[in-house]
Amino acid sequence: MVLFLLPIIVGVVAYLAWRNRAVRGCRWRADTSGDKGALRKYRCAACGAEAFTARNGPPDMCKRGLGNSPL
């Protein structure tokens, strides 16, 4: 019985984690090796996007869709 319920429980947990991946907000981390003068470079730990900002602190919005469009 336990061997029957275990895959179902694992499947439900995996589905819930996959479903909520788009809901997660960006978690910006400073990347000081990429700073350019007054612009500070940040990389998102959740989606991998990179962004530059001239103000103190990380960007406010997710930049995941920028720069990936075909020409």
Sine and cosine of phi, psi and omega as CSV:
sin_phi,cos_phi,sin_psi,cos_psi,sin_omega,cos_omega
0.00,0.00,-0.66,0.75,-0.01,-1.00
-0.91,0.41,-0.62,0.78,0.02,-1.00
-0.92,0.40,-0.41,0.91,0.05,-1.00
-0.98,0.18,-0.63,0.78,-0.04,-1.00
-0.98,0.19,-0.49,0.87,-0.06,-1.00
-0.87,0.50,-0.75,0.66,0.03,-1.00
-0.90,0.44,-0.54,0.84,0.03,-1.00
-0.92,0.39,-0.70,0.71,0.02,-1.00
-0.90,0.43,-0.70,0.72,0.02,-1.00
-0.89,0.45,-0.64,0.76,0.02,-1.00
-0.90,0.44,-0.67,0.74,0.01,-1.00
-0.91,0.41,-0.69,0.72,0.02,-1.00
-0.90,0.43,-0.67,0.74,0.02,-1.00
-0.90,0.43,-0.65,0.76,0.03,-1.00
-0.90,0.44,-0.69,0.72,0.00,-1.00
-0.90,0.43,-0.62,0.78,0.04,-1.00
-0.92,0.38,-0.64,0.77,0.01,-1.00
-0.93,0.37,-0.64,0.77,-0.04,-1.00
-0.91,0.41,-0.56,0.83,-0.07,-1.00
-1.00,0.01,0.08,1.00,-0.06,-1.00
-0.92,0.39,-0.55,0.83,0.00,-1.00
-0.98,0.21,-0.32,0.95,-0.03,-1.00
-0.99,0.16,-0.45,0.89,-0.04,-1.00
-0.88,0.48,0.68,-0.73,0.06,-1.00
-0.99,0.16,0.29,-0.96,0.03,-1.00
-0.93,0.36,0.58,-0.81,0.06,-1.00
-0.88,-0.47,1.00,-0.09,-0.10,-1.00
-0.98,0.20,0.70,-0.72,0.06,-1.00
-0.83,-0.56,0.71,-0.71,0.00,-1.00
-0.94,0.35,0.68,-0.73,0.05,-1.00
-0.85,-0.53,1.00,0.08,-0.13,-0.99
-0.93,0.37,-0.30,0.95,0.02,-1.00
-0.95,0.32,-0.31,0.95,-0.02,-1.00
-0.97,-0.24,0.13,0.99,0.01,-1.00
-0.88,0.47,0.60,-0.80,0.02,-1.00
-0.80,-0.61,1.00,-0.06,-0.01,-1.00
0.91,0.42,-0.86,-0.51,-0.01,-1.00
-0.99,0.14,-0.19,0.98,0.00,-1.00
-1.00,0.08,0.76,-0.65,0.02,-1.00
-0.98,-0.22,0.69,-0.72,-0.02,-1.00
-1.00,-0.08,0.69,-0.73,0.06,-1.00
-0.78,-0.62,0.55,-0.83,0.06,-1.00
-0.81,-0.59,0.69,-0.72,0.00,-1.00
-0.99,0.11,0.77,-0.63,0.00,-1.00
-0.97,0.23,-0.36,0.93,-0.04,-1.00
-1.00,0.05,-0.73,0.68,-0.11,-0.99
-0.91,-0.41,-0.18,0.98,0.05,-1.00
1.00,0.07,0.06,1.00,-0.01,-1.00
-0.93,0.36,0.48,-0.88,0.07,-1.00
-0.90,-0.44,0.59,-0.81,0.00,-1.00
-0.52,-0.86,0.46,-0.89,0.08,-1.00
-0.90,-0.44,0.57,-0.82,0.04,-1.00
-0.58,-0.82,0.54,-0.84,0.01,-1.00
-0.99,-0.16,-0.14,0.99,-0.01,-1.00
-0.99,-0.11,0.18,-0.98,0.04,-1.00
-0.96,0.26,0.75,-0.66,0.02,-1.00
0.99,-0.15,0.22,-0.98,-0.05,-1.00
-0.97,0.24,0.19,-0.98,0.07,-1.00
-0.89,0.45,0.36,-0.93,-0.02,-1.00
-1.00,0.00,-0.49,0.87,-0.11,-0.99
-0.91,-0.41,0.36,-0.93,0.07,-1.00
-0.96,0.28,0.69,-0.72,-0.02,-1.00
-0.94,-0.34,0.34,0.94,-0.12,-0.99
-0.86,0.51,-0.66,0.75,-0.09,-1.00
-0.99,0.10,-0.12,0.99,-0.05,-1.00
-0.99,0.17,0.66,-0.75,0.10,-1.00
0.99,0.14,0.02,1.00,-0.01,-1.00
-0.97,-0.25,0.12,0.99,-0.05,-1.00
-0.99,0.11,0.62,-0.79,0.02,-1.00
-0.95,0.30,0.45,-0.89,0.02,-1.00
-0.99,0.10,0.00,0.00,0.00,0.00
